[in-house]
Amino acid sequence: MDVLPRPEVILTHESDLDGFVAGHLLQLLARHLFHSEIRLEAWNTQAWRQRAPKERAAWVTDFSFEPRLDRTDWLVIDHHPTEHDPRQARLIHDPGHSAALLCYNLCRQHGLGTPALDRLVDLTDVGDLFREESADFALAQDYAALLKTYPFWNLSRLLEGDLSRLLDHPLLRVVQTRREVEDPIGLAWSRTRITPITSELGCVDVVVGNSNLIVHELLRSGEPRFPVLGTLMKKASTGVVLSLRSRSGEALPIAQKLQGGGHPNAAGATLPRSVQTIPDAIEYLRRVLNPQPLNLAAFAAPPEE
């Protein structure tokens, strides 16, 4: 069994369930190995890019491996695409698994697996990798929505250090009820409000409901003429954020053109701070992603007979 470096800090992604579960699993593992509580820090993507790797030793999860993390006694556990091979850091990398599953595999090697964590990690994996073929897909998206509904640290404090308490948590009923009520309303609204950006990308206006599930249903139905659908959200801390979804791997290349990243079918990017409104974001995306002006008439609805 490999000897892991004792970290000064554990660093994870703040904005989704995968980062939440992966970070807390690493904290559980560190508590077991070193008999002490290692500080957990959660970062959004924008702030993470500006954070200096100042610690002598650290564990990082759910962030892409990059040269600045290639340091002695740094452990990086991730599944996002990377072009860098580690020379000093230890990298555990598999794009076919969620960060949570990769971290949980380490936990199981040290005897920390439980049926509750097995189930929670499996749901996290289904939701984060958008495994729509899974029978648990809708439930997995409900779990993912917990981190969209309740802030990272509020949920963490509520669990009081016991990640397994998240499984079948009563707050899921809130998320499920909202999905059952809001998503049909939101889908009907969004179905007729898709703004063309390029011939490959349309932006969906979502006013209510789970945007991921609404976009998933639109893609599954084949109604839009775009292989990639995006949603735009204005966030006070980071500006306008673009989330992208596809079914055949087209989302990630678009995100990368915008200095973003993610997975082949679930990716995103934060737009420049100069982009302050959703209409500005639409124009920015058209300008950056279209080598030629977009013919909007080609996407107009056919005239009624």
Salt bridges, closest charged atoms under 4 A:
ASP2 OD2 - ARG90 NH2 2.98
GLU8 OE2 - ARG56 NE 3.97
ASP16 OD2 - HIS13 ND1 3.56
ASP18 OD2 - HIS79 NE2 3.23
GLU37 OE1 - ARG31 NE 2.82
GLU41 OE2 - ARG39 NH2 2.99
GLU41 OE1 - ARG51 NE 3.26
GLU55 OE2 - ARG39 NH2 3.90
GLU55 OE2 - ARG51 NH2 2.60
GLU55 OE2 - LYS54 NZ 3.54
ASP62 OD2 - HIS13 ND1 3.38
ASP62 OD1 - HIS79 NE2 3.27
GLU66 OE1 - ARG68 NE 3.23
ASP73 OD2 - ARG56 NH1 2.92
ASP78 OD1 - HIS80 ND1 2.80
ASP94 OD2 - HIS97 NE2 3.52
ASP118 OD1 - ARG108 NH1 3.79
ASP125 OD2 - ARG131 NE 3.08
ASP128 OD2 - HIS79 NE2 3.56
ASP128 OD2 - HIS263 NE2 3.29
GLU132 OE1 - HIS216 ND1 3.85
GLU132 OE1 - ARG247 NH2 2.71
ASP136 OD2 - ARG119 NH1 2.84
ASP142 OD2 - ARG179 NH2 2.70
GLU160 OE1 - ARG165 NH1 2.96
GLU182 OE2 - ARG178 NE 3.24
GLU217 OE2 - ARG220 NH2 2.57
GLU223 OE1 - ARG191 NE 2.69
GLU283 OE2 - ARG286 NH1 3.35
